[in-house]
Amino acid sequence: MKKYLLTPMIFGILSFVRLEAAPIDAYYCFSTTEDAAVVEKMDNFLASDAAQGLPSITLWAMLFNGQEPETHCVVQQHPNGASFEKAGAIFQSQAGQDFLRDLSTVAVTGLEGAGTPMLNFGEVDFVKNPFLALYNVRVKDAKRYGNIFSEFMESADLPGSATLYQDTFTGTENRTHYVVMSGPSLDALMDGISSTLNSDNGQKFQKRASGVRKLLSTNLMLHIKTWN
């Protein structure tokens, strides 16, 4: 599977825990029974002049996430900390606060946090590959796990993309990292993951990884819409 190095990947491979000017994917999860209303409110605000300067924002539906109450997550993809600060200022503006108050009439806030993408394989295109498997893991040796994961994914044949994140701020209890794998359909995603893990290289990966990471949970997500 083709590998894309994420800036600054050379430094990240060496330490795997500390990055300079690193990208930040900030996630804000919530519960709602009014999906269409959420999309409409986001459409209206993100198309307005007040939202100019925000990064790419994606809305996901949490199709299966165990005992967690959230039904959706919004992810802001920031190239660096400065972008995150700029977005914070926009949402603290009068227009931003009005939008958040309006959104709160149809949504109940839940899990929040941010992750740093460390390794990516394949082309990330959630329009083509809207189904996402999310693996929450606790890693004891981040550098070693990164090497093991990288070696495994270079021989993998998944239908979409795979990205390893370091859970940088708050997030799921006991989680240190998470992996997201995408596919064009649920069948294609599940078949790709199953065949990859059942291959000789997949079996070797699971054996090697078991000594440095613990799988906490697996979620299924569906891409709803991306703005910007």
N, C-alpha and C positions, 0 to 999 in steps of 0.2 A: 504494500500500500504506500502510495507516495507520501513523503514526509515534508511538512512545511515547518521551517524553524521560526519560532516566535521571538521577536526582538525583546531583550537582548539574549538570544538563546545560548550563546557561547558561555556567558557568565552564569546563566541559569543552570546549565549542565554541570558546571563546576561546583556550585554551592547548592542549587536546587531549593534554596529557602530564602534567598535575598536577591532582589532585583532592583536595578536603578531605572527610574522612569518606566516602570512596568505597566502593562495594560491592566485594567481593572474591570471585571464584569460585576456590576452591582445588581443584586436581585432583591425584589420587593414582592413578597407573596401575600395573597389575600384570599378570602372566601366570598363567593357571590353566587346568587341564583339568577342573576340578570346579565348573562353574557353579552347580549346584544347592546344593552345600555352601557356597559363598560367600554366596548369598542367605539360606540358613538361618542361618548365623552372624550375618549382619548383622541379620536379623529378630530374633533372640534378644537381641542387645545393644541395638539401637535401641528395642526395646519395653520395656527395663528402666528402673528408676528412675535408674540410673547415667548414662543417656544424656539425661536431662532437661536442656534448655537448649541442645541442639545445633540448628543451623539445618537448613533443608531439605537433604537428601542424596540424590543421584541416582546410580544405577549404570548405566553404559553398557557395551555390548559393542562392541568395535572390530572391525567386520566386515572392513574393508579399511583397512590403514594402512601399506602398503608394506613396507619392510624393518624397521620397528620391531617389537620382540618382544611388546609388550603386547597382551593380549587384551581387557582391560577397563579402565575408568577410573571412579573414584568422584569426584563433584564436590560440594563443600560450598559452598552459596550464602550467603555472609556479607554482611549489609547494611552492615557497617563493620568496622574493625579490632578493635574491642572484642569483637565476636562471634567473630572468629578467635581471639583470645586466650582467650576462655572455652572454646571447643572444644578448644584445646590443653591447657588445664588438665584437662578431662574425660578426654581420652585419656591424660594423664599419671597419672591416678588409678589405684589398684590394679585396679579393674574395667576401666578402659580399657586398661591394659597387658595384662591377662589376655585381653581380646578380641583385641588385636593379635597376641599370641603364638599364640592359637588360629587366627586368620585366616592366619598365616604357614605353617601346616601344609598349606594348600591353595593358597597364592598366593605368587608371587615378585615383590617390589616392583620398580618401574621408574621411569619418568618422573614427576617431581613439579614443581609450579609453581603459579602463580596468575595470573589475568587479571582485568582491570577492564572490565566492560561499558560501552561508550561510547555506542552508538546502537542502538536496537531498533525494529524495524518488525513489525507484526502482533501477534497474541496468542500468547504463549508458553504452550503447553499440550502437553506431551510425551506425554500419554496419548492425545490426539487425533492428534498428529503425532509418532510415535515414531522416524521415520527422520531422520537428521541428516547433512548434508554439511558437512564441516569443511575450510575453506580456510586453509592456513598461508601467511602472506605476510610479506615484508620490505618495510617502508615507509620511504622516504627523507624524506618531508615529511608528518608525521602530520596536521597541521591541514588541509592541502590535500586529502589523501586522504579525510579525514572529510567534507569538503564535497562532494567528487566522489561519494563513496559515498552520502551522504545525498540528493543531488539525483537520483541514479539510482534509489534504492530508493523514493522518493516516487512514481515512475511505474511501479514493478514490480508484477506480479500473481502473486506466489508463493502456493502452497497453504497455507503455514503462517506461520512467522516467520523473521526474519533479524536477527542481532545481530552487531555489530562489537565485538571485544574488543581492548584493549591488553594485550600479554603483560607483566605487571608484574614477576613474579619467575621467574627461571630459565626453564624451558620448553624448547621445541624449539630446537635450534641454529640461529642466524641469524634466527629468527622474532622479529618485533616486534609483530605483530598477528595475529589470526585471526578468521575469519568463520564463523558457523554458520547454516545454513539448514535448516528443518525441513519435513516433509511427512507426510501420513497414510499413504503407501505409497511404495515405491521408485519405481514408475512415475510417480506424481503429482509426486514431488520432482524427478526427472530431467526430466520433461516441462516442469515449471514453470521450472526453471533454464534449460533449453535455449531455450524460447520467449522468455524474458525477455532472455537474452544475445543472441539472434538478432534481436531487435527493433531498430528504428532507435536508440532510446535505449540499448539494450544495446551496440550497436556503438560508439556515441559514448562510452559509459562505458569500454569496454575500451581505446579509443584514448587517452582522457584519463588513465586510471589507469596505463597502461603506462609513463608517464614518472616516476611516483612510487612504484610498488610492483612487486615481483617475486613471482610465485606460486611457492612452494616445493614444496607437495604438496597433495593432496586426499585426505581420508579419508572413510569411510562408517561411521556409528555407529548403534546401535539402542538405544532406551530399554528398560531392563529393569524398573526399579522406582524409585519415589521415596518416601522416608520423610519425614514431617513436612510 
